[in-house]
Amino acid sequence: MTSRELQNAVGKVTGMIKVLVPKDSNDAKVKYVCPMCLKGKDTVEEWKKPFSVKCGFCGHNMKLPKLLAQFKKEKKVQQAKNG
Ligand SMILES: [Zn+2]
């Protein structure tokens, strides 16, 4: 399970995306809040890299570049803040 904040065009974090890929599956269960139109949805997409999800409301393409690397980094930063 991974979770990312999404920035809109002006660099504000207004959306988020969570992706869950079961180990024996190519389906990614996605829950997102679009950073552009602020609408949210649960959906199932085919898991592929690079992974991206198109907003079902406004068509904004939400990409997850270097997802795991960045996720690890963010986790480290959070731990540094907490500790
Ligand atoms: Zn949207």
PDB file of the backbone (N, CA, C, O) and the ligand in Angstrom, with CONECT records:
HET     ZN  A 101       1
ATOM      1  N   MET A   1       0.855  -1.193   0.000  1.00  0.00           N
ATOM      2  CA  MET A   1       0.000   0.000   0.000  1.00  0.00           C
ATOM      3  C   MET A   1       0.884   1.234   0.000  1.00  0.00           C
ATOM      4  O   MET A   1       1.860   1.317   0.746  1.00  0.00           O
ATOM      5  N   THR A   2       0.542   2.155  -0.817  1.00  0.00           N
ATOM      6  CA  THR A   2       1.326   3.370  -0.856  1.00  0.00           C
ATOM      7  C   THR A   2       0.413   4.570  -1.020  1.00  0.00           C
ATOM      8  O   THR A   2      -0.678   4.469  -1.580  1.00  0.00           O
ATOM      9  N   SER A   3       0.855   5.656  -0.546  1.00  0.00           N
ATOM     10  CA  SER A   3       0.016   6.845  -0.528  1.00  0.00           C
ATOM     11  C   SER A   3       0.849   8.062  -0.891  1.00  0.00           C
ATOM     12  O   SER A   3       1.966   8.229  -0.400  1.00  0.00           O
ATOM     13  N   ARG A   4       0.315   8.887  -1.730  1.00  0.00           N
ATOM     14  CA  ARG A   4       1.055  10.056  -2.172  1.00  0.00           C
ATOM     15  C   ARG A   4       0.169  11.278  -2.149  1.00  0.00           C
ATOM     16  O   ARG A   4      -1.029  11.200  -2.421  1.00  0.00           O
ATOM     17  N   GLU A   5       0.760  12.393  -1.825  1.00  0.00           N
ATOM     18  CA  GLU A   5       0.052  13.646  -1.994  1.00  0.00           C
ATOM     19  C   GLU A   5       0.282  14.126  -3.414  1.00  0.00           C
ATOM     20  O   GLU A   5       1.339  13.888  -3.998  1.00  0.00           O
ATOM     21  N   LEU A   6      -0.709  14.798  -3.961  1.00  0.00           N
ATOM     22  CA  LEU A   6      -0.591  15.298  -5.325  1.00  0.00           C
ATOM     23  C   LEU A   6      -0.679  16.812  -5.328  1.00  0.00           C
ATOM     24  O   LEU A   6      -1.479  17.420  -4.618  1.00  0.00           O
ATOM     25  N   GLN A   7       0.177  17.397  -6.157  1.00  0.00           N
ATOM     26  CA  GLN A   7       0.160  18.846  -6.282  1.00  0.00           C
ATOM     27  C   GLN A   7      -0.641  19.245  -7.510  1.00  0.00           C
ATOM     28  O   GLN A   7      -0.665  18.517  -8.503  1.00  0.00           O
ATOM     29  N   ASN A   8      -1.291  20.387  -7.450  1.00  0.00           N
ATOM     30  CA  ASN A   8      -1.974  20.894  -8.622  1.00  0.00           C
ATOM     31  C   ASN A   8      -1.026  21.789  -9.414  1.00  0.00           C
ATOM     32  O   ASN A   8       0.169  21.846  -9.124  1.00  0.00           O
ATOM     33  N   ALA A   9      -1.554  22.474 -10.398  1.00  0.00           N
ATOM     34  CA  ALA A   9      -0.710  23.212 -11.337  1.00  0.00           C
ATOM     35  C   ALA A   9       0.098  24.302 -10.651  1.00  0.00           C
ATOM     36  O   ALA A   9       1.174  24.653 -11.136  1.00  0.00           O
ATOM     37  N   VAL A  10      -0.373  24.839  -9.561  1.00  0.00           N
ATOM     38  CA  VAL A  10       0.364  25.905  -8.897  1.00  0.00           C
ATOM     39  C   VAL A  10       1.205  25.374  -7.738  1.00  0.00           C
ATOM     40  O   VAL A  10       1.710  26.143  -6.920  1.00  0.00           O
ATOM     41  N   GLY A  11       1.348  24.055  -7.679  1.00  0.00           N
ATOM     42  CA  GLY A  11       2.256  23.480  -6.706  1.00  0.00           C
ATOM     43  C   GLY A  11       1.661  23.320  -5.323  1.00  0.00           C
ATOM     44  O   GLY A  11       2.387  23.037  -4.369  1.00  0.00           O
ATOM     45  N   LYS A  12       0.383  23.490  -5.196  1.00  0.00           N
ATOM     46  CA  LYS A  12      -0.268  23.284  -3.903  1.00  0.00           C
ATOM     47  C   LYS A  12      -0.682  21.829  -3.764  1.00  0.00           C
ATOM     48  O   LYS A  12      -1.131  21.214  -4.731  1.00  0.00           O
ATOM     49  N   VAL A  13      -0.536  21.285  -2.585  1.00  0.00           N
ATOM     50  CA  VAL A  13      -0.978  19.910  -2.363  1.00  0.00           C
ATOM     51  C   VAL A  13      -2.474  19.939  -2.078  1.00  0.00           C
ATOM     52  O   VAL A  13      -2.905  20.303  -0.983  1.00  0.00           O
ATOM     53  N   THR A  14      -3.251  19.554  -3.071  1.00  0.00           N
ATOM     54  CA  THR A  14      -4.701  19.604  -2.919  1.00  0.00           C
ATOM     55  C   THR A  14      -5.342  18.239  -3.099  1.00  0.00           C
ATOM     56  O   THR A  14      -6.531  18.064  -2.831  1.00  0.00           O
ATOM     57  N   GLY A  15      -4.560  17.280  -3.549  1.00  0.00           N
ATOM     58  CA  GLY A  15      -5.126  15.966  -3.778  1.00  0.00           C
ATOM     59  C   GLY A  15      -4.261  14.885  -3.182  1.00  0.00           C
ATOM     60  O   GLY A  15      -3.204  15.159  -2.613  1.00  0.00           O
ATOM     61  N   MET A  16      -4.714  13.650  -3.316  1.00  0.00           N
ATOM     62  CA  MET A  16      -3.893  12.541  -2.846  1.00  0.00           C
ATOM     63  C   MET A  16      -4.265  11.296  -3.633  1.00  0.00           C
ATOM     64  O   MET A  16      -5.319  11.227  -4.264  1.00  0.00           O
ATOM     65  N   ILE A  17      -3.374  10.316  -3.579  1.00  0.00           N
ATOM     66  CA  ILE A  17      -3.677   9.056  -4.257  1.00  0.00           C
ATOM     67  C   ILE A  17      -3.138   7.908  -3.428  1.00  0.00           C
ATOM     68  O   ILE A  17      -2.025   7.962  -2.906  1.00  0.00           O
ATOM     69  N   LYS A  18      -3.941   6.878  -3.318  1.00  0.00           N
ATOM     70  CA  LYS A  18      -3.502   5.667  -2.647  1.00  0.00           C
ATOM     71  C   LYS A  18      -3.628   4.522  -3.630  1.00  0.00           C
ATOM     72  O   LYS A  18      -4.626   4.404  -4.341  1.00  0.00           O
ATOM     73  N   VAL A  19      -2.613   3.684  -3.662  1.00  0.00           N
ATOM     74  CA  VAL A  19      -2.599   2.565  -4.596  1.00  0.00           C
ATOM     75  C   VAL A  19      -2.319   1.282  -3.834  1.00  0.00           C
ATOM     76  O   VAL A  19      -1.342   1.197  -3.089  1.00  0.00           O
ATOM     77  N   LEU A  20      -3.161   0.301  -4.015  1.00  0.00           N
ATOM     78  CA  LEU A  20      -2.973  -1.000  -3.388  1.00  0.00           C
ATOM     79  C   LEU A  20      -2.932  -2.064  -4.474  1.00  0.00           C
ATOM     80  O   LEU A  20      -3.901  -2.244  -5.212  1.00  0.00           O
ATOM     81  N   VAL A  21      -1.807  -2.769  -4.572  1.00  0.00           N
ATOM     82  CA  VAL A  21      -1.678  -3.827  -5.566  1.00  0.00           C
ATOM     83  C   VAL A  21      -1.481  -5.153  -4.852  1.00  0.00           C
ATOM     84  O   VAL A  21      -0.422  -5.380  -4.267  1.00  0.00           O
ATOM     85  N   PRO A  22      -2.465  -6.027  -4.884  1.00  0.00           N
ATOM     86  CA  PRO A  22      -2.301  -7.357  -4.293  1.00  0.00           C
ATOM     87  C   PRO A  22      -1.180  -8.111  -4.987  1.00  0.00           C
ATOM     88  O   PRO A  22      -0.989  -7.966  -6.195  1.00  0.00           O
ATOM     89  N   LYS A  23      -0.439  -8.911  -4.238  1.00  0.00           N
ATOM     90  CA  LYS A  23       0.775  -9.542  -4.764  1.00  0.00           C
ATOM     91  C   LYS A  23       0.500 -10.460  -5.942  1.00  0.00           C
ATOM     92  O   LYS A  23       1.322 -10.555  -6.853  1.00  0.00           O
ATOM     93  N   ASP A  24      -0.617 -11.122  -5.942  1.00  0.00           N
ATOM     94  CA  ASP A  24      -0.904 -12.070  -7.017  1.00  0.00           C
ATOM     95  C   ASP A  24      -1.842 -11.477  -8.060  1.00  0.00           C
ATOM     96  O   ASP A  24      -2.605 -12.193  -8.708  1.00  0.00           O
ATOM     97  N   SER A  25      -1.776 -10.182  -8.208  1.00  0.00           N
ATOM     98  CA  SER A  25      -2.730  -9.519  -9.089  1.00  0.00           C
ATOM     99  C   SER A  25      -2.071  -8.418  -9.892  1.00  0.00           C
ATOM    100  O   SER A  25      -1.083  -7.823  -9.460  1.00  0.00           O
ATOM    101  N   ASN A  26      -2.628  -8.149 -11.071  1.00  0.00           N
ATOM    102  CA  ASN A  26      -2.174  -7.011 -11.863  1.00  0.00           C
ATOM    103  C   ASN A  26      -3.147  -5.846 -11.749  1.00  0.00           C
ATOM    104  O   ASN A  26      -3.028  -4.852 -12.467  1.00  0.00           O
ATOM    105  N   ASP A  27      -4.102  -5.974 -10.848  1.00  0.00           N
ATOM    106  CA  ASP A  27      -5.066  -4.892 -10.662  1.00  0.00           C
ATOM    107  C   ASP A  27      -4.624  -4.002  -9.518  1.00  0.00           C
ATOM    108  O   ASP A  27      -4.330  -4.484  -8.424  1.00  0.00           O
ATOM    109  N   ALA A  28      -4.578  -2.739  -9.765  1.00  0.00           N
ATOM    110  CA  ALA A  28      -4.240  -1.775  -8.724  1.00  0.00           C
ATOM    111  C   ALA A  28      -5.534  -1.132  -8.239  1.00  0.00           C
ATOM    112  O   ALA A  28      -6.278  -0.521  -9.006  1.00  0.00           O
ATOM    113  N   LYS A  29      -5.774  -1.288  -6.952  1.00  0.00           N
ATOM    114  CA  LYS A  29      -6.934  -0.621  -6.369  1.00  0.00           C
ATOM    115  C   LYS A  29      -6.522   0.798  -6.010  1.00  0.00           C
ATOM    116  O   LYS A  29      -5.610   1.017  -5.211  1.00  0.00           O
ATOM    117  N   VAL A  30      -7.201   1.742  -6.606  1.00  0.00           N
ATOM    118  CA  VAL A  30      -6.789   3.135  -6.494  1.00  0.00           C
ATOM    119  C   VAL A  30      -7.878   3.946  -5.814  1.00  0.00           C
ATOM    120  O   VAL A  30      -9.064   3.819  -6.121  1.00  0.00           O
ATOM    121  N   LYS A  31      -7.449   4.772  -4.893  1.00  0.00           N
ATOM    122  CA  LYS A  31      -8.356   5.735  -4.286  1.00  0.00           C
ATOM    123  C   LYS A  31      -7.684   7.089  -4.426  1.00  0.00           C
ATOM    124  O   LYS A  31      -6.541   7.260  -4.001  1.00  0.00           O
ATOM    125  N   TYR A  32      -8.366   8.037  -5.008  1.00  0.00           N
ATOM    126  CA  TYR A  32      -7.708   9.314  -5.246  1.00  0.00           C
ATOM    127  C   TYR A  32      -8.625  10.490  -4.972  1.00  0.00           C
ATOM    128  O   TYR A  32      -9.851  10.387  -5.004  1.00  0.00           O
ATOM    129  N   VAL A  33      -7.972  11.614  -4.701  1.00  0.00           N
ATOM    130  CA  VAL A  33      -8.650  12.908  -4.743  1.00  0.00           C
ATOM    131  C   VAL A  33      -7.884  13.728  -5.759  1.00  0.00           C
ATOM    132  O   VAL A  33      -6.698  14.000  -5.573  1.00  0.00           O
ATOM    133  N   CYS A  34      -8.545  14.122  -6.826  1.00  0.00           N
ATOM    134  CA  CYS A  34      -7.880  14.827  -7.914  1.00  0.00           C
ATOM    135  C   CYS A  34      -7.416  16.201  -7.431  1.00  0.00           C
ATOM    136  O   CYS A  34      -8.195  16.943  -6.833  1.00  0.00           O
ATOM    137  N   PRO A  35      -6.138  16.547  -7.690  1.00  0.00           N
ATOM    138  CA  PRO A  35      -5.625  17.841  -7.244  1.00  0.00           C
ATOM    139  C   PRO A  35      -6.149  19.005  -8.077  1.00  0.00           C
ATOM    140  O   PRO A  35      -6.016  20.164  -7.681  1.00  0.00           O
ATOM    141  N   MET A  36      -6.738  18.703  -9.219  1.00  0.00           N
ATOM    142  CA  MET A  36      -7.207  19.768 -10.100  1.00  0.00           C
ATOM    143  C   MET A  36      -8.680  20.097  -9.861  1.00  0.00           C
ATOM    144  O   MET A  36      -9.044  21.270  -9.774  1.00  0.00           O
ATOM    145  N   CYS A  37      -9.528  19.078  -9.754  1.00  0.00           N
ATOM    146  CA  CYS A  37     -10.962  19.348  -9.610  1.00  0.00           C
ATOM    147  C   CYS A  37     -11.451  18.982  -8.205  1.00  0.00           C
ATOM    148  O   CYS A  37     -12.611  19.219  -7.870  1.00  0.00           O
ATOM    149  N   LEU A  38     -10.572  18.408  -7.391  1.00  0.00           N
ATOM    150  CA  LEU A  38     -10.845  18.121  -5.976  1.00  0.00           C
ATOM    151  C   LEU A  38     -11.926  17.074  -5.772  1.00  0.00           C
ATOM    152  O   LEU A  38     -12.476  16.952  -4.678  1.00  0.00           O
ATOM    153  N   LYS A  39     -12.239  16.308  -6.830  1.00  0.00           N
ATOM    154  CA  LYS A  39     -13.210  15.238  -6.684  1.00  0.00           C
ATOM    155  C   LYS A  39     -12.484  13.931  -6.426  1.00  0.00           C
ATOM    156  O   LYS A  39     -11.364  13.730  -6.894  1.00  0.00           O
ATOM    157  N   GLY A  40     -13.121  13.048  -5.684  1.00  0.00           N
ATOM    158  CA  GLY A  40     -12.479  11.794  -5.315  1.00  0.00           C
ATOM    159  C   GLY A  40     -13.244  10.602  -5.831  1.00  0.00           C
ATOM    160  O   GLY A  40     -14.441  10.679  -6.107  1.00  0.00           O
ATOM    161  N   LYS A  41     -12.522   9.479  -5.960  1.00  0.00           N
ATOM    162  CA  LYS A  41     -13.139   8.291  -6.510  1.00  0.00           C
ATOM    163  C   LYS A  41     -12.330   7.056  -6.141  1.00  0.00           C
ATOM    164  O   LYS A  41     -11.112   7.137  -5.980  1.00  0.00           O
ATOM    165  N   ASP A  42     -12.985   5.937  -6.007  1.00  0.00           N
ATOM    166  CA  ASP A  42     -12.313   4.641  -5.900  1.00  0.00           C
ATOM    167  C   ASP A  42     -12.393   3.955  -7.253  1.00  0.00           C
ATOM    168  O   ASP A  42     -13.452   3.925  -7.879  1.00  0.00           O
ATOM    169  N   THR A  43     -11.284   3.410  -7.697  1.00  0.00           N
ATOM    170  CA  THR A  43     -11.293   2.761  -8.999  1.00  0.00           C
ATOM    171  C   THR A  43     -10.289   1.626  -9.024  1.00  0.00           C
ATOM    172  O   THR A  43      -9.417   1.543  -8.159  1.00  0.00           O
ATOM    173  N   VAL A  44     -10.407   0.758 -10.004  1.00  0.00           N
ATOM    174  CA  VAL A  44      -9.431  -0.314 -10.190  1.00  0.00           C
ATOM    175  C   VAL A  44      -8.807  -0.146 -11.569  1.00  0.00           C
ATOM    176  O   VAL A  44      -9.508  -0.087 -12.579  1.00  0.00           O
ATOM    177  N   GLU A  45      -7.475  -0.069 -11.595  1.00  0.00           N
ATOM    178  CA  GLU A  45      -6.750   0.126 -12.845  1.00  0.00           C
ATOM    179  C   GLU A  45      -5.775  -1.028 -13.031  1.00  0.00           C
ATOM    180  O   GLU A  45      -5.420  -1.719 -12.077  1.00  0.00           O
ATOM    181  N   GLU A  46      -5.353  -1.221 -14.260  1.00  0.00           N
ATOM    182  CA  GLU A  46      -4.306  -2.210 -14.525  1.00  0.00           C
ATOM    183  C   GLU A  46      -2.985  -1.678 -13.989  1.00  0.00           C
ATOM    184  O   GLU A  46      -2.623  -0.534 -14.265  1.00  0.00           O
ATOM    185  N   TRP A  47      -2.259  -2.493 -13.226  1.00  0.00           N
ATOM    186  CA  TRP A  47      -0.978  -2.068 -12.662  1.00  0.00           C
ATOM    187  C   TRP A  47       0.114  -2.144 -13.717  1.00  0.00           C
ATOM    188  O   TRP A  47       0.388  -3.209 -14.269  1.00  0.00           O
ATOM    189  N   LYS A  48       0.725  -1.020 -13.988  1.00  0.00           N
ATOM    190  CA  LYS A  48       1.843  -0.987 -14.924  1.00  0.00           C
ATOM    191  C   LYS A  48       2.729   0.172 -14.551  1.00  0.00           C
ATOM    192  O   LYS A  48       2.307   1.112 -13.877  1.00  0.00           O
ATOM    193  N   LYS A  49       3.973   0.089 -15.001  1.00  0.00           N
ATOM    194  CA  LYS A  49       4.926   1.157 -14.711  1.00  0.00           C
ATOM    195  C   LYS A  49       5.335   1.846 -15.998  1.00  0.00           C
ATOM    196  O   LYS A  49       5.584   1.159 -16.988  1.00  0.00           O
ATOM    197  N   PRO A  50       5.417   3.172 -16.035  1.00  0.00           N
ATOM    198  CA  PRO A  50       5.026   4.034 -14.920  1.00  0.00           C
ATOM    199  C   PRO A  50       3.514   4.053 -14.759  1.00  0.00           C
ATOM    200  O   PRO A  50       2.766   3.997 -15.735  1.00  0.00           O
ATOM    201  N   PHE A  51       3.095   4.131 -13.549  1.00  0.00           N
ATOM    202  CA  PHE A  51       1.680   4.069 -13.251  1.00  0.00           C
ATOM    203  C   PHE A  51       1.069   5.468 -13.270  1.00  0.00           C
ATOM    204  O   PHE A  51       1.622   6.411 -12.703  1.00  0.00           O
ATOM    205  N   SER A  52      -0.058   5.582 -13.920  1.00  0.00           N
ATOM    206  CA  SER A  52      -0.759   6.864 -13.900  1.00  0.00           C
ATOM    207  C   SER A  52      -2.255   6.595 -13.929  1.00  0.00           C
ATOM    208  O   SER A  52      -2.712   5.585 -14.465  1.00  0.00           O
ATOM    209  N   VAL A  53      -2.988   7.496 -13.355  1.00  0.00           N
ATOM    210  CA  VAL A  53      -4.436   7.378 -13.299  1.00  0.00           C
ATOM    211  C   VAL A  53      -5.041   8.651 -13.846  1.00  0.00           C
ATOM    212  O   VAL A  53      -4.649   9.754 -13.465  1.00  0.00           O
ATOM    213  N   LYS A  54      -6.006   8.491 -14.748  1.00  0.00           N
ATOM    214  CA  LYS A  54      -6.670   9.651 -15.309  1.00  0.00           C
ATOM    215  C   LYS A  54      -7.895   9.960 -14.468  1.00  0.00           C
ATOM    216  O   LYS A  54      -8.706   9.079 -14.185  1.00  0.00           O
ATOM    217  N   CYS A  55      -8.021  11.218 -14.073  1.00  0.00           N
ATOM    218  CA  CYS A  55      -9.181  11.630 -13.306  1.00  0.00           C
ATOM    219  C   CYS A  55     -10.444  11.398 -14.119  1.00  0.00           C
ATOM    220  O   CYS A  55     -10.537  11.811 -15.275  1.00  0.00           O
ATOM    221  N   GLY A  56     -11.414  10.734 -13.503  1.00  0.00           N
ATOM    222  CA  GLY A  56     -12.652  10.427 -14.200  1.00  0.00           C
ATOM    223  C   GLY A  56     -13.574  11.625 -14.350  1.00  0.00           C
ATOM    224  O   GLY A  56     -14.603  11.542 -15.020  1.00  0.00           O
ATOM    225  N   PHE A  57     -13.211  12.727 -13.733  1.00  0.00           N
ATOM    226  CA  PHE A  57     -14.075  13.905 -13.759  1.00  0.00           C
ATOM    227  C   PHE A  57     -13.555  14.980 -14.718  1.00  0.00           C
ATOM    228  O   PHE A  57     -14.311  15.511 -15.532  1.00  0.00           O
ATOM    229  N   CYS A  58     -12.240  15.302 -14.614  1.00  0.00           N
ATOM    230  CA  CYS A  58     -11.702  16.390 -15.421  1.00  0.00           C
ATOM    231  C   CYS A  58     -10.638  15.908 -16.400  1.00  0.00           C
ATOM    232  O   CYS A  58     -10.189  16.679 -17.249  1.00  0.00           O
ATOM    233  N   GLY A  59     -10.226  14.640 -16.295  1.00  0.00           N
ATOM    234  CA  GLY A  59      -9.258  14.104 -17.240  1.00  0.00           C
ATOM    235  C   GLY A  59      -7.820  14.362 -16.871  1.00  0.00           C
ATOM    236  O   GLY A  59      -6.917  14.010 -17.631  1.00  0.00           O
ATOM    237  N   HIS A  60      -7.581  14.972 -15.717  1.00  0.00           N
ATOM    238  CA  HIS A  60      -6.205  15.233 -15.293  1.00  0.00           C
ATOM    239  C   HIS A  60      -5.463  13.927 -15.080  1.00  0.00           C
ATOM    240  O   HIS A  60      -5.978  13.007 -14.443  1.00  0.00           O
ATOM    241  N   ASN A  61      -4.252  13.849 -15.615  1.00  0.00           N
ATOM    242  CA  ASN A  61      -3.465  12.633 -15.514  1.00  0.00           C
ATOM    243  C   ASN A  61      -2.592  12.688 -14.268  1.00  0.00           C
ATOM    244  O   ASN A  61      -1.701  13.531 -14.156  1.00  0.00           O
ATOM    245  N   MET A  62      -2.855  11.786 -13.340  1.00  0.00           N
ATOM    246  CA  MET A  62      -2.080  11.748 -12.101  1.00  0.00           C
ATOM    247  C   MET A  62      -1.006  10.678 -12.230  1.00  0.00           C
ATOM    248  O   MET A  62      -1.298   9.483 -12.289  1.00  0.00           O
ATOM    249  N   LYS A  63       0.231  11.128 -12.272  1.00  0.00           N
ATOM    250  CA  LYS A  63       1.337  10.199 -12.460  1.00  0.00           C
ATOM    251  C   LYS A  63       1.979   9.874 -11.125  1.00  0.00           C
ATOM    252  O   LYS A  63       1.931  10.666 -10.184  1.00  0.00           O
ATOM    253  N   LEU A  64       2.572   8.713 -11.060  1.00  0.00           N
ATOM    254  CA  LEU A  64       3.313   8.323  -9.867  1.00  0.00           C
ATOM    255  C   LEU A  64       4.763   8.043 -10.246  1.00  0.00           C
ATOM    256  O   LEU A  64       5.169   6.883 -10.313  1.00  0.00           O
ATOM    257  N   PRO A  65       5.537   9.076 -10.492  1.00  0.00           N
ATOM    258  CA  PRO A  65       6.921   8.854 -10.892  1.00  0.00           C
ATOM    259  C   PRO A  65       7.772   8.432  -9.715  1.00  0.00           C
ATOM    260  O   PRO A  65       7.634   8.968  -8.615  1.00  0.00           O
ATOM    261  N   LYS A  66       8.647   7.478  -9.942  1.00  0.00           N
ATOM    262  CA  LYS A  66       9.581   7.028  -8.911  1.00  0.00           C
ATOM    263  C   LYS A  66       8.872   6.839  -7.587  1.00  0.00           C
ATOM    264  O   LYS A  66       9.315   7.314  -6.542  1.00  0.00           O
ATOM    265  N   LEU A  67       7.779   6.143  -7.662  1.00  0.00           N
ATOM    266  CA  LEU A  67       6.871   6.057  -6.518  1.00  0.00           C
ATOM    267  C   LEU A  67       7.552   5.528  -5.265  1.00  0.00           C
ATOM    268  O   LEU A  67       7.503   6.170  -4.215  1.00  0.00           O
ATOM    269  N   LEU A  68       8.179   4.382  -5.363  1.00  0.00           N
ATOM    270  CA  LEU A  68       8.721   3.762  -4.167  1.00  0.00           C
ATOM    271  C   LEU A  68       9.879   4.554  -3.588  1.00  0.00           C
ATOM    272  O   LEU A  68       9.969   4.731  -2.373  1.00  0.00           O
ATOM    273  N   ALA A  69      10.775   5.037  -4.458  1.00  0.00           N
ATOM    274  CA  ALA A  69      11.922   5.810  -3.986  1.00  0.00           C
ATOM    275  C   ALA A  69      11.448   7.030  -3.208  1.00  0.00           C
ATOM    276  O   ALA A  69      11.936   7.321  -2.116  1.00  0.00           O
ATOM    277  N   GLN A  70      10.505   7.722  -3.783  1.00  0.00           N
ATOM    278  CA  GLN A  70      10.029   8.944  -3.152  1.00  0.00           C
ATOM    279  C   GLN A  70       9.277   8.627  -1.861  1.00  0.00           C
ATOM    280  O   GLN A  70       9.367   9.362  -0.878  1.00  0.00           O
ATOM    281  N   PHE A  71       8.539   7.530  -1.881  1.00  0.00           N
ATOM    282  CA  PHE A  71       7.776   7.149  -0.699  1.00  0.00           C
ATOM    283  C   PHE A  71       8.713   6.866   0.467  1.00  0.00           C
ATOM    284  O   PHE A  71       8.449   7.259   1.603  1.00  0.00           O
ATOM    285  N   LYS A  72       9.806   6.182   0.170  1.00  0.00           N
ATOM    286  CA  LYS A  72      10.787   5.885   1.208  1.00  0.00           C
ATOM    287  C   LYS A  72      11.371   7.171   1.771  1.00  0.00           C
ATOM    288  O   LYS A  72      11.540   7.328   2.981  1.00  0.00           O
ATOM    289  N   LYS A  73      11.673   8.081   0.863  1.00  0.00           N
ATOM    290  CA  LYS A  73      12.258   9.351   1.278  1.00  0.00           C
ATOM    291  C   LYS A  73      11.304  10.082   2.217  1.00  0.00           C
ATOM    292  O   LYS A  73      11.705  10.583   3.268  1.00  0.00           O
ATOM    293  N   GLU A  74      10.043  10.133   1.822  1.00  0.00           N
ATOM    294  CA  GLU A  74       9.064  10.848   2.638  1.00  0.00           C
ATOM    295  C   GLU A  74       8.935  10.207   4.012  1.00  0.00           C
ATOM    296  O   GLU A  74       8.773  10.892   5.022  1.00  0.00           O
ATOM    297  N   LYS A  75       9.009   8.890   4.031  1.00  0.00           N
ATOM    298  CA  LYS A  75       8.889   8.184   5.298  1.00  0.00           C
ATOM    299  C   LYS A  75      10.063   8.560   6.218  1.00  0.00           C
ATOM    300  O   LYS A  75       9.898   8.777   7.419  1.00  0.00           O
ATOM    301  N   LYS A  76      11.242   8.627   5.607  1.00  0.00           N
ATOM    302  CA  LYS A  76      12.419   8.991   6.379  1.00  0.00           C
ATOM    303  C   LYS A  76      12.274  10.394   6.953  1.00  0.00           C
ATOM    304  O   LYS A  76      12.593  10.647   8.115  1.00  0.00           O
ATOM    305  N   VAL A  77      11.793  11.285   6.124  1.00  0.00           N
ATOM    306  CA  VAL A  77      11.630  12.675   6.554  1.00  0.00           C
ATOM    307  C   VAL A  77      10.650  12.743   7.721  1.00  0.00           C
ATOM    308  O   VAL A  77      10.863  13.462   8.697  1.00  0.00           O
ATOM    309  N   GLN A  78       9.575  11.978   7.592  1.00  0.00           N
ATOM    310  CA  GLN A  78       8.578  11.957   8.663  1.00  0.00           C
ATOM    311  C   GLN A  78       9.169  11.428   9.961  1.00  0.00           C
ATOM    312  O   GLN A  78       8.905  11.957  11.041  1.00  0.00           O
ATOM    313  N   GLN A  79       9.969  10.381   9.839  1.00  0.00           N
ATOM    314  CA  GLN A  79      10.577   9.817  11.035  1.00  0.00           C
ATOM    315  C   GLN A  79      11.525  10.818  11.673  1.00  0.00           C
ATOM    316  O   GLN A  79      11.604  10.918  12.897  1.00  0.00           O
ATOM    317  N   ALA A  80      12.247  11.561  10.834  1.00  0.00           N
ATOM    318  CA  ALA A  80      13.181  12.550  11.349  1.00  0.00           C
ATOM    319  C   ALA A  80      12.414  13.632  12.123  1.00  0.00           C
ATOM    320  O   ALA A  80      12.850  14.101  13.174  1.00  0.00           O
ATOM    321  N   LYS A  81      11.261  14.006  11.566  1.00  0.00           N
ATOM    322  CA  LYS A  81      10.441  15.029  12.239  1.00  0.00           C
ATOM    323  C   LYS A  81       9.943  14.522  13.598  1.00  0.00           C
ATOM    324  O   LYS A  81       9.957  15.237  14.600  1.00  0.00           O
ATOM    325  N   ASN A  82       9.504  13.263  13.588  1.00  0.00           N
ATOM    326  CA  ASN A  82       8.918  12.723  14.806  1.00  0.00           C
ATOM    327  C   ASN A  82       9.973  12.444  15.884  1.00  0.00           C
ATOM    328  O   ASN A  82       9.726  12.593  17.081  1.00  0.00           O
ATOM    329  N   GLY A  83      11.155  12.034  15.413  1.00  0.00           N
ATOM    330  CA  GLY A  83      12.129  11.639  16.376  1.00  0.00           C
ATOM    331  C   GLY A  83      13.023  12.808  16.739  1.00  0.00           C
ATOM    332  O   GLY A  83      13.929  12.660  17.560  1.00  0.00           O
TER     333      GLY A  83
HETATM  334 ZN    ZN A 101     -10.052  15.920 -11.732  1.00  0.00          ZN2+
END
